[in-house]
């Protein structure tokens, strides 16, 4: 697994590729960040940003990072049961 700093760096790189016009009316945005692990498999992280204030300046703040190792498998449902 990758560190928060590695994930944040890649996510901010994607955010910086967006123009001010594209982000003008956006208050929340998310990006998928990909890394290749030593086994050659791709690890995907989802990073959620929101527009906020940092040190008194408006900017983008990371609200949440979803990691593949933290995802839970859905429970088995009983046949015919609606949940």
N, C-alpha and C positions, 0 to 999 in steps of 0.2 A: 504494500500500500504506500501511497505517497503522502508527504507531509502537507499540512494546510498551506504552508508558504508556497510550495510547488504548484498546488492546485490554484491558489489565488493568483499567482503570477501569470499562469496560462489564461485564466478567466479574464484578468485585466487586459491582457494582450488582445483578446477578442473584443472586449468592450471598446478599447482604443481604436479599433478598426471601424467603428461606427462613427458616422458624422454627427455633428451637433444638430443638424436638421432631422436626422433619423431619430435622435433621442429627445428632441424638443418637447414633445407632449407625453413622454414615457416616464412613469414614476417607478415602475418595476420591470425587470427584465431577467431572463435566465439564459445560461449558456451551458452546453455540454462540453466537457474537457476530456480529452482522451490521452492516455499514456499506454505505452507498450511495456508489459512486464517482462522479466527475464525469460519466461517460458514462451514468449512471442504472442501471448494473448493480449487483447486490448482491454484496458480498465477504463470504465466511463464514470465520470463524476458530473453531477449537475450542481451548478452554482447559481444561487438566487441573489440578485442585487436589488437594492432599493435606493431611491434618491433620498439623501439625508444630509445632515450637517456634521462635519468633522472639523474640530478645532475652529468652529465659528464660520466655516466656509461650506457652501453647498457642494456636494459631490456624490459619488456612488459608494455605497457601503454594502459589504457582503452580509446578507441576512442569514443564509443557510447554505451548507454544503451537504449534498446527499452522496454518501459513499456506498459502493456496491457491497461492502462487507457488513453494512448496517441494515440492509434491506431485509425484511422479514418475508418468509414464504407464507402465502395464504393458507389458512386452515382448510382442511377438507370439509366440504359441506355435505349434509345428508341429502340423498336424492329427493328431489321434489320440494325441498325446503328453500324458502326465499329468505334472505337475510338483509 
